[in-house]
Amino acid sequence: MRQAGRYLPQFRALRAKYDFLTLCRTPELVAEVTSQPIDYLGVDAAILFCDILVVLDAMDRGLHFDKGVGPVIDRPIHSSEEIAQLHRPDVADSLSYVADGIKACKERISVPLIGFCGAPFTVASYLIEGGGSRDYKRTKQWIFRDPKGLHALLSLLCDVTIDYCKLQIEAGVQALQVFDSWAHLLAQAQFEEFSLHYLKRIVDALRPTGIPVILFCRGSSFFAEQLASLQPAAISIDWSADLSQLSRKLPSNIALQGNLDPDILYADKSTIERECKKLLNGMKDHPGYIFNLGHGLKPDMEPENVRCLVDTVRNS
Ligand code: CP3
């Protein structure tokens, strides 16, 4: 799950030497960081080392990652007039470093490689706020003050995202996960209008490629039935739902991924094992179930506890 690498001392050692975007732009380093959790944990698939916000780098919005702050966008968007001046970048050119990173990973890693992107709504919210935000006020204001303008922005980001996913597929990723990390800001009807509509465009555009698409939202417990209506290959469920109960409401041809509360990794090993087994037991009759956390790891989580979790799944 998200930013999984940052709890590993091996990642931090590299990060001390290189700026985040330099890591993303250097294929050998992408392959190195991508393989770190595979080497340490022995998990079944690798998630590409990159970030959902690189599309904003391609759009020349001044993306950088600052220590202790997270992502910063120097040139945020605040009005419809500014949207009209945005352009659709040629991602084959501006994000060629991602394709090169994928190729380097494929040479080095023997497990399947998962590529990813941000959902248009989540990427838009970073672009509007200029980075992370406590209350996402500007984004919510825009929903109510100028929905048409916001749709123009989402539509452009959706086109760029589809181009970007196709670039990753051509370079060799074997599945794609879409992260809608800020979907939980939206009420049900707003979710349909400002997020689901664009997720549908992405899923439909990628269907002919045959590459499985996994949809994750923060709020996917709440929006699961709407996500299922898009018929993605899989839905990744956040940690708030009882997964076995929720699975009964969803079509059986969609794989479910999730959803252990990542904060369990702060507990002792016997608690980790117990909670993990409880989840596995609840999902034992669900074909295609993919064990995962319900959101990201935090930087101060013990690598040993993460390994204990993976070993518990392996041995169950
Ligand atoms: O685990 C991995 O390394 C996989 C690659 C990956 C990263 N970001 C690398 C990263 C993935 C899948 C992401 C997704 C991502 N990025 C999301 C969606 C997932 C989610 O959280 O719901 C979001 C919202 C982002 C945007 C982003 N990037 C934030 C908010 C931050 C700061 C987070 C923090 O608290 O440090 C980043 C930075 C980032 N992306 C790091 C990594 C390894 C940490 C970089 C560092 O400080 O060294």
Residues whose N, C-alpha, C, O or C-beta is under 5 A from the ligand:
A	BS01	CP3	M1 R2 Q3 A4 G5 R6 R15 I47 L48 F49 C50 D51 I52 G70 P71 F116 F179 S181 G296
